[in-house]
Amino acid sequence: MKIFKTLLILLTSVVFANAQQKNELALIPQPSSIKLGNSFFKFNKQTSLLLPKGNEHTELIKSFSAQLSAILQQDLKPNRKTTGKNFIQFSLSKDLGEEAYQLKVTKQKIEISAAKPAGWFYGWQTLIQMTRLNLQNGKALQIPEVSITDEPKFAWRGLMIDVSRHFFEKEVLKRYIDQMAKYKFNVLHLHLTDNQGWRVEIKQLPKLTSIGAWRVPRTGYWSGMSAPEPEEKATYGGYYSQEDIKDLVNYAKKRFVDVVPEVDLPGHSLALVASYPEISCTKTPQQVLAGDPWNAKRTNVVCVGNDSTYTKIEQIINELAQIFPSKYIHIGGDEVTRNYWSNCKVCQQRIQDEGLKNVDELQSYFINRVARIVKSKGKTPIGWYETLEKGLDTGIVQMSWKDEKGAVKSSNQGQKVILTPAFLTYLDFYQGDPYLENAPFTVNRLSNSYKFNPLPEGINVKNVLGGQGSLWTEQVPNERKLQFMTWPRGFILAENLWSTATKTSWPNFLKKIETHLPLLTLDSTNYSNYFYDPIVSARKDDSGDAVLIIDTEVPDLTVYYSFDDTDPDQFYPKYKGQAIAIPKGAKNIRMVSYRGNTLKSRIVKLPIAELKKRAKL
């Protein structure tokens, strides 16, 4: 009897485990609700798209048709008459939210229901993911019977690109938007201006692009970059014409992505000052900077006491408002070198006239005044969160970047907030060992990104618009590196910002990431696989010597290593979890990770001297 009970328990466990596995689809982001059936919808030559009533959505459905036709390698034609079976139908459901959808797949048909076209679009992305994942796994042209109900957790699901430090052509941004949309991101935040370049045409201020968009060419590490030589020409850079912006905005709109412009003020403004030196406190000629502004004496702050400064800012905001239909304009507002204002008679007079206490309050005055200009154009201002003595206009959306604390504070003071905490969401932070990377800041590994919680403890949930990943481009000079720094961390951001489902464990989500990497390859999108790298740390043992400990972000990897300056493979010594003593005379350790007999990581080579330094020897 005991044996029978034991077998029954084991059988029940196996059936339950299989049922759990059956109800898991490797979708990113995870839908709110998934119920799998037992049958399949099979694509064939008769498969068609059933168009909704009216003609206003015809272009959208035709783009769906073209996309699926390319994947299936067959012509998929839209029609307005049901064939009785094997068709994809778009239905209106007024009970759903603006971006919500329902996806029902049966043996006979696929139905996507939504209240608005955005819902159809996101339901379509889920359908396309299912189809591509099946094809990648060598399965037939079919998808499982399923009922999915889904809606986003946040309205703002963004990625930011800094196009000032390095300029990226319009077509690069379009490809970036394509990849964003597949994972249900809906905001592209463009950091258009900084010390290293002005990237948008303002017709009333032509010097912004004839002068501010160009700097001397430099390659290499950002920090300590050499200054311009006498008579050296500024030839590196570029800008988007207003027609470029309109084209880009229209392209993004078709993919339900809102393009939000940022003009960074009053600091980070050397490109603006170089174009129009009269709006600075010193009024001296300047050059657009190549490299790190903190290593050079540059007037990168506008004079906030002079009314003519606000005249030019209003000209800029006015033109931005006309070419960017987004309801938002980002005005920067952080990391200001205020000593210029302390030594400026005009700024000091402004402090006196406005009854301010100091230059900190002068910064608040400036941001509030620029925010009023933005609001006068029918737009909502956004600013980087900055701790300031005098209160800011509560109508300014606060983008919290240092950590979550700014968002918690602002949300409870009645301000709308967007979270992009640096140590969890900054995409310029390196992904592997710092010794091997050229990033100027710190690490944000893939597993660390998964810890991002857009609703930290104590935050006023009703004031959270959402969050984003932010990619500063000091060390990102081209499109392939732009992609490499975004993916696969972008998968995690998509999950955290869209999914209302219960968050799964890191090992389980990692499996989904690995399932989606081949799709990036099919899209010719670069990505980082540094999360497979062995991670080595060093400490002192009881005798005061350095010993090494090796770990991985991926749980099921085996690490092999060498100290003899030969490249290890799976036949070398295996790391077994204990601290390793460093052999006398060893100069480097080389490590590599495998899953079974499959190589997963690059060979990581680190000097012993570097590791001893980390152990503080």
C-alpha positions in Angstrom: 0.0 0.0 0.0 2.9 2.4 0.9 4.5 1.6 -2.5 1.3 2.3 -4.3 0.9 5.7 -2.5 4.5 6.6 -3.3 4.0 5.8 -7.0 0.8 7.8 -7.0 2.5 10.8 -5.5 5.4 10.5 -8.0 3.0 10.2 -10.9 1.0 13.1 -9.8 4.2 15.2 -9.5 5.3 14.3 -13.0 1.8 15.2 -14.4 1.8 18.5 -12.5 5.3 19.3 -13.7 4.4 18.6 -17.3 1.3 20.7 -17.0 3.3 23.6 -15.6 5.9 23.3 -18.4 3.0 23.1 -20.9 1.6 26.4 -19.7 4.8 28.2 -20.2 5.6 30.0 -23.4 8.9 31.8 -23.7 7.3 35.2 -24.4 9.0 38.4 -23.5 7.4 40.3 -21.9 5.3 37.8 -20.1 1.6 38.3 -20.7 -0.8 38.9 -17.8 -2.7 35.6 -18.4 -2.0 32.5 -20.5 -4.2 29.4 -20.9 -2.9 26.8 -23.3 -5.1 24.2 -25.1 -4.3 20.9 -26.7 -4.6 21.7 -30.4 -2.7 23.8 -32.9 -3.4 26.5 -35.5 -1.5 25.5 -38.7 -0.5 28.1 -41.3 -1.1 27.1 -44.9 -1.5 28.7 -48.3 -5.1 29.6 -47.6 -4.3 31.5 -44.4 -5.7 35.0 -44.7 -6.1 38.2 -42.7 -9.7 39.3 -42.0 -9.8 43.1 -41.9 -11.9 45.0 -39.5 -14.7 47.2 -40.7 -13.7 50.6 -42.2 -10.6 51.6 -44.0 -8.8 53.6 -41.3 -6.7 50.6 -40.2 -5.9 49.2 -43.6 -2.3 50.4 -43.7 -1.6 48.9 -40.2 -3.1 45.5 -41.2 -1.2 45.5 -44.5 2.1 46.0 -42.5 1.1 43.0 -40.4 0.5 41.0 -43.5 3.8 41.9 -45.0 5.6 41.0 -41.8 4.0 37.5 -41.4 4.4 36.8 -45.1 8.1 37.3 -44.8 8.3 35.0 -41.8 6.2 32.3 -43.4 7.7 32.8 -46.9 4.3 32.9 -48.5 1.9 35.6 -49.6 -0.6 36.4 -46.9 -3.4 38.6 -48.3 -5.8 40.7 -46.3 -9.5 40.3 -47.1 -12.9 41.4 -45.8 -14.8 38.1 -46.0 -14.3 35.1 -43.7 -13.3 31.9 -45.3 -14.8 29.8 -42.5 -11.5 28.5 -41.3 -7.8 29.3 -41.2 -7.8 33.0 -40.9 -6.5 35.8 -38.6 -9.2 38.1 -37.4 -9.0 41.6 -35.8 -11.9 42.5 -33.5 -12.9 45.6 -31.6 -13.5 45.1 -27.8 -14.4 48.4 -26.1 -13.9 46.9 -22.6 -10.2 46.7 -23.0 -7.6 49.4 -22.2 -5.9 51.5 -24.8 -2.9 49.1 -25.1 -4.5 45.9 -23.9 -5.4 43.0 -26.1 -6.7 39.5 -26.1 -5.2 36.8 -28.3 -7.2 33.6 -28.9 -5.8 30.8 -31.0 -7.9 27.8 -32.0 -7.6 25.1 -34.5 -9.7 27.1 -37.0 -8.6 30.7 -36.5 -6.6 33.4 -34.6 -8.4 36.4 -33.2 -6.8 39.5 -31.8 -9.3 41.7 -29.9 -8.5 45.3 -28.8 -10.2 48.6 -28.1 -7.6 50.6 -30.0 -5.0 49.9 -32.8 -2.2 49.9 -30.2 -3.8 46.8 -28.7 -3.9 45.1 -32.0 -0.2 46.0 -32.5 0.9 44.5 -29.2 -1.2 41.4 -29.7 0.4 41.0 -33.1 3.9 41.2 -31.6 2.9 38.4 -29.2 1.6 36.3 -32.2 4.8 37.0 -34.2 7.0 36.0 -31.3 5.2 32.7 -30.9 5.5 32.0 -34.6 9.2 32.9 -34.8 10.1 30.9 -31.7 8.3 27.8 -33.1 10.2 28.2 -36.4 13.5 28.6 -34.7 12.9 25.4 -32.7 12.4 23.5 -36.0 8.7 23.1 -35.5 6.1 23.2 -38.3 4.3 26.4 -39.3 2.0 26.2 -36.4 1.3 27.8 -33.0 -0.4 26.2 -30.0 -4.0 26.8 -29.1 -4.0 29.5 -26.5 -6.0 32.2 -24.8 -4.0 35.3 -23.8 -5.2 38.4 -22.0 -2.6 41.1 -21.6 -2.1 44.7 -20.8 0.9 46.9 -19.8 1.9 47.7 -16.3 3.1 51.2 -17.2 2.3 53.8 -19.8 6.0 54.8 -20.1 8.2 51.9 -21.3 11.2 53.7 -22.7 14.8 53.5 -23.9 17.0 56.6 -24.1 19.8 57.1 -26.6 22.4 59.9 -26.2 23.0 61.1 -29.7 25.2 64.0 -28.6 28.4 62.2 -27.6 28.2 60.2 -30.8 25.8 61.0 -33.7 23.7 58.2 -35.1 22.1 58.5 -38.5 18.3 58.4 -38.8 18.3 54.9 -40.3 20.2 53.6 -37.3 17.4 55.0 -35.0 14.8 53.4 -37.2 16.4 50.0 -36.8 16.5 50.6 -33.1 12.8 51.5 -33.1 12.0 48.3 -35.0 13.7 46.2 -32.3 12.1 48.2 -29.4 8.6 47.7 -30.8 9.0 43.9 -30.9 9.3 43.9 -27.2 6.5 46.4 -26.5 8.7 49.5 -25.7 6.7 52.6 -26.5 9.0 55.6 -25.8 12.3 56.6 -27.5 13.9 59.4 -25.5 16.5 61.2 -27.5 19.2 63.1 -25.6 19.7 65.6 -28.4 22.1 68.1 -26.9 25.1 68.1 -24.6 28.7 69.4 -24.4 29.8 67.3 -27.3 27.2 68.2 -29.9 23.8 69.8 -30.9 21.8 67.4 -33.0 18.5 69.0 -34.1 17.9 71.8 -36.6 16.5 75.0 -35.1 15.8 77.3 -38.0 15.8 80.5 -36.0 19.3 79.7 -34.6 21.3 78.2 -37.5 24.7 78.3 -35.7 23.4 75.5 -33.5 24.0 73.1 -36.4 26.7 74.9 -38.4 28.9 75.2 -35.3 27.3 73.2 -32.4 26.9 70.0 -34.3 30.6 69.5 -35.0 33.7 68.7 -33.0 37.3 67.6 -33.8 37.5 63.9 -34.6 38.8 61.7 -31.8 38.9 57.9 -31.3 39.4 56.0 -28.1 38.8 56.4 -24.4 36.5 59.3 -23.5 38.4 60.4 -20.4 41.6 62.4 -21.1 40.9 62.9 -24.8 43.3 65.4 -26.3 42.2 69.0 -26.9 41.8 70.5 -30.4 45.1 71.4 -32.0 45.6 74.9 -33.5 43.7 75.3 -36.8 42.2 71.7 -36.4 38.8 71.6 -38.1 35.7 70.3 -36.5 34.5 67.6 -38.9 33.0 64.9 -36.6 29.3 65.0 -35.9 26.0 65.7 -37.6 22.4 66.6 -36.9 18.8 65.8 -37.8 17.1 68.3 -40.1 13.5 69.1 -39.2 12.4 66.9 -42.1 14.5 64.1 -40.7 12.7 64.4 -37.4 9.3 64.4 -39.0 10.2 61.3 -41.0 11.6 59.6 -37.8 8.5 60.5 -35.8 6.2 59.2 -38.4 8.1 56.0 -38.7 8.0 55.5 -34.9 4.3 56.4 -34.7 3.5 53.5 -37.0 5.2 51.2 -34.4 3.4 53.0 -31.5 6.6 54.5 -30.3 6.6 58.1 -29.0 9.8 60.1 -29.7 10.5 62.4 -26.8 13.1 65.2 -27.4 15.6 66.4 -24.7 17.5 69.7 -24.8 19.8 69.6 -21.7 19.8 72.9 -19.8 21.3 74.9 -18.1 24.4 72.7 -17.7 25.7 70.2 -20.3 25.3 73.2 -22.7 28.8 73.7 -24.3 27.5 73.0 -27.8 24.9 75.7 -27.3 27.4 78.1 -25.8 30.0 77.4 -28.5 27.3 78.4 -31.1 26.2 81.5 -29.2 28.8 82.6 -26.6 26.8 85.6 -25.7 24.4 83.5 -23.7 27.1 82.3 -21.3 28.3 84.1 -18.2 31.9 84.6 -19.6 30.8 85.4 -23.2 34.1 84.0 -24.4 34.5 81.9 -27.5 34.3 78.2 -26.9 34.7 75.0 -28.9 32.4 72.0 -28.9 34.1 69.4 -26.7 35.6 66.0 -27.6 35.9 63.9 -24.5 35.2 64.4 -20.8 34.1 68.0 -19.9 35.2 67.7 -16.3 38.9 67.5 -17.3 38.8 70.9 -19.1 37.9 74.4 -18.2 34.9 75.0 -20.4 31.9 77.3 -20.0 29.2 74.6 -20.3 26.5 76.5 -18.4 24.2 79.2 -19.8 23.8 82.6 -18.0 20.5 82.2 -16.2 20.3 85.9 -15.2 20.1 87.3 -18.7 16.7 87.6 -20.4 18.2 87.1 -23.8 19.0 83.5 -22.7 15.4 82.8 -22.2 14.6 84.4 -25.6 16.8 81.8 -27.4 15.5 79.0 -25.2 11.9 79.9 -26.2 12.9 79.9 -29.9 14.3 76.4 -29.4 11.3 75.0 -27.4 8.9 76.6 -29.9 10.4 74.7 -32.9 10.8 71.5 -30.9 7.1 71.6 -30.0 6.2 72.0 -33.7 8.2 69.0 -35.0 7.8 66.6 -32.1 4.1 65.7 -31.6 4.9 64.1 -28.2 3.2 65.7 -25.2 6.6 65.7 -23.5 9.7 67.8 -23.8 12.7 67.0 -21.6 14.7 70.0 -20.4 17.6 68.3 -18.6 18.3 70.3 -15.4 21.0 68.3 -13.5 24.8 68.4 -12.9 25.2 72.1 -13.1 28.5 73.9 -12.5 27.1 76.8 -10.5 30.4 78.6 -9.8 29.9 80.6 -13.0 26.8 82.1 -11.6 28.5 82.9 -8.3 31.0 85.0 -10.3 28.5 86.6 -12.7 27.1 90.0 -11.9 24.0 89.5 -14.1 23.2 86.2 -12.3 23.8 87.8 -8.9 21.5 90.6 -9.8 18.8 88.1 -10.8 19.2 86.4 -7.3 18.6 89.8 -5.7 15.7 90.8 -8.0 13.8 87.5 -7.5 14.4 87.3 -3.7 16.5 84.2 -3.9 19.0 83.0 -1.3 21.8 81.5 -3.4 22.8 79.9 -6.7 21.0 76.7 -5.8 17.7 78.6 -5.7 18.7 80.3 -8.9 18.8 76.9 -10.6 15.3 76.2 -9.4 14.2 79.6 -10.7 15.7 78.7 -14.1 14.1 75.3 -14.4 10.7 76.6 -13.4 10.9 79.4 -15.9 11.9 77.1 -18.7 9.1 74.7 -17.6 6.6 77.5 -18.0 7.9 78.1 -21.6 7.4 74.3 -22.3 3.8 74.4 -20.8 3.0 77.5 -22.9 3.5 75.4 -26.0 1.0 72.8 -24.8 3.7 70.4 -23.6 4.6 68.7 -20.3 8.2 69.3 -19.1 10.4 66.5 -17.8 13.6 67.0 -15.9 16.4 64.9 -14.4 15.8 64.6 -10.7 18.1 67.0 -8.8 18.1 67.9 -5.1 17.4 71.6 -5.0 16.8 74.0 -2.1 13.8 75.8 -3.6 10.8 73.8 -4.8 10.2 73.0 -8.4 6.9 73.3 -10.3 4.9 70.2 -9.5 3.9 70.0 -13.2 7.5 68.9 -14.1 7.8 65.2 -14.5 10.8 64.0 -12.4 13.1 61.4 -14.1 14.9 59.8 -11.2 18.3 58.6 -12.2 20.7 58.4 -9.2 18.6 55.9 -7.4 14.9 55.3 -6.5 14.9 57.8 -3.6 14.2 60.8 -5.8 11.2 59.1 -7.4 9.8 58.1 -4.0 10.2 61.6 -2.7 8.8 63.4 -5.7 5.9 60.9 -6.1 4.8 61.6 -2.6 4.9 65.3 -3.2 2.4 65.0 -6.0 4.8 64.9 -9.0 4.7 62.4 -11.8 7.9 60.3 -12.0 9.8 58.1 -14.4 12.4 55.7 -12.9 15.8 55.1 -14.5 18.0 54.3 -11.5 21.6 54.2 -12.8 22.9 51.0 -11.1 20.0 49.0 -12.4 19.0 50.5 -15.7 21.9 52.5 -17.2 22.9 50.7 -20.4 26.3 52.4 -20.7 27.5 50.6 -17.5 29.7 47.7 -18.5 28.6 44.1 -18.5 31.8 42.2 -17.9 34.9 42.4 -15.8 36.0 46.1 -15.5 39.6 45.3 -16.4 38.4 44.2 -19.9 35.9 47.0 -20.6 36.3 50.6 -21.7 33.3 52.0 -20.0 34.0 55.1 -17.8 31.7 54.2 -15.0 30.7 50.9 -13.3 29.0 47.6 -13.8 25.4 46.7 -14.4 25.4 42.9 -15.1 22.5 41.2 -16.7 21.4 39.5 -13.4 21.7 42.8 -11.6 19.3 44.5 -14.1 16.7 41.9 -13.2 16.5 43.4 -9.7 15.0 46.6 -11.1 11.7 47.3 -9.4 9.8 50.3 -11.0 7.6 50.4 -7.8 10.1 50.6 -4.9 8.9 50.6 -1.4 7.2 53.8 -0.3 6.5 55.2 -3.8 3.1 56.7 -4.6 2.0 54.2 -7.3 -0.5 56.5 -8.9 2.2 59.0 -9.8 4.6 56.5 -11.5 4.4 56.9 -15.3 6.9 54.0 -15.8 10.6 53.6 -16.4 13.3 53.3 -19.0 16.8 52.1 -19.8 19.3 55.0 -20.5 22.2 54.6 -22.9 24.8 57.3 -22.6 27.3 57.0 -25.5 30.7 58.3 -24.3 32.1 54.8 -25.3 29.4 53.8 -27.8 30.7 55.1 -31.2 28.7 53.0 -33.6 25.5 51.0 -34.2 26.8 47.6 -33.4 28.0 48.8 -29.9 24.6 50.6 -29.5 22.9 47.3 -30.0 25.5 45.4 -27.9 24.9 47.6 -24.9 21.1 47.4 -25.2 20.5 43.7 -25.7 19.8 41.4 -23.9 19.4 43.8 -21.0 16.6 45.3 -23.0 14.6 42.1 -22.5 14.7 42.6 -18.8 13.6 46.2 -19.0 10.7 45.1 -21.3 9.6 42.5 -18.8 9.8 44.9 -15.8 8.0 47.7 -17.6 5.2 45.8 -19.3 4.4 42.6 -17.5 1.7 42.5 -14.8 2.3 38.8 -14.2 4.1 37.6 -11.1 7.9 37.9 -11.6 9.6 34.6 -12.2 13.0 33.6 -10.8 16.2 34.8 -12.4 17.2 31.3 -13.6 13.8 30.8 -15.3 13.9 34.2 -16.9 17.5 33.6 -18.1 16.2 30.5 -20.0 13.7 32.8 -21.9 16.6 35.3 -22.7 18.6 32.4 -24.2 15.6 31.4 -26.3 15.3 34.9 -27.7 19.0 35.5 -28.6 18.7 33.6 -31.9 15.9 36.0 -32.9 18.3 38.9 -32.4 20.7 37.1 -34.7 18.0 36.6 -37.3 17.4 40.4 -37.1 21.1 41.2 -37.5 21.0 42.8 -34.1 24.1 42.6 -32.0 24.0 41.6 -28.4 26.3 40.9 -25.4 27.0 37.4 -24.3 29.3 38.6 -21.4 26.8 37.2 -18.9 28.4 33.8 -19.7 31.8 35.0 -18.6 33.4 33.6 -15.4 33.5 36.2 -12.7 36.6 36.1 -10.5 37.1 37.8 -7.1 40.1 37.8 -4.8 40.5 37.9 -1.0 43.2 37.3 1.6 43.4 33.9 3.2 44.5 33.3 6.8 48.1 33.5 5.9 47.7 36.9 4.1 48.1 35.5 0.6 45.6 36.2 -2.2 43.2 33.4 -3.2 40.7 33.4 -6.0 36.9 32.6 -6.1 35.1 32.1 -9.4 31.4 32.5 -10.0 29.0 32.9 -12.9 25.7 34.7 -13.5 24.4 31.5 -15.2 23.8 28.7 -12.7 24.5 25.6 -14.9 27.9 26.5 -16.2 31.2 24.9 -15.5 34.4 27.0 -15.4 37.8 25.8 -16.5 41.0 27.7 -15.8 44.7 28.0 -16.3 47.6 29.8 -14.7 50.2 28.9 -17.3 49.2 31.4 -20.0 47.6 28.8 -22.3 43.9 29.1 -23.3 41.8 26.6 -21.3 39.0 24.4 -22.6 36.9 21.6 -21.1 40.0 19.4 -20.6 41.7 21.9 -18.2 41.3 22.0 -14.4 37.7 22.5 -13.4 36.7 25.1 -10.8 35.0 23.1 -7.9 33.7 25.9 -5.7 36.7 26.3 -3.3 39.1 29.2 -3.2 42.1 28.7 -5.5 45.7 29.4 -4.4 47.8 31.3 -6.9 50.8 29.3 -8.0 54.2 31.0 -7.5 55.3 32.8 -10.7 51.8 33.0 -12.2 51.2 36.2 -14.1 47.6 35.7 -15.3 44.6 33.6 -14.8 42.6 32.5 -17.9 39.1 31.2 -17.5 36.3 29.9 -19.8 32.8 28.6 -19.2 31.1 25.6 -20.7 27.6 24.1 -20.6 28.4 20.4 -21.0 30.8 20.3 -23.9 29.5 23.6 -25.5 31.7 26.7 -25.2 29.6 29.5 -23.8 32.0 32.4 -22.9 35.0 34.2 -24.2 38.3 33.4 -22.6 38.7 35.8 -19.8 42.3 36.8 -19.1 43.1 38.8 -16.0 46.5 39.7 -14.5 47.3 38.3 -11.1 48.6 41.8 -10.1 45.1 43.2 -10.8 43.5 40.6 -8.7 45.9 41.1 -5.8 45.1 44.8 -6.0 41.4 43.9 -5.6 42.3 41.8 -2.5 44.1 44.9 -1.2 47.5 43.2 -1.2 
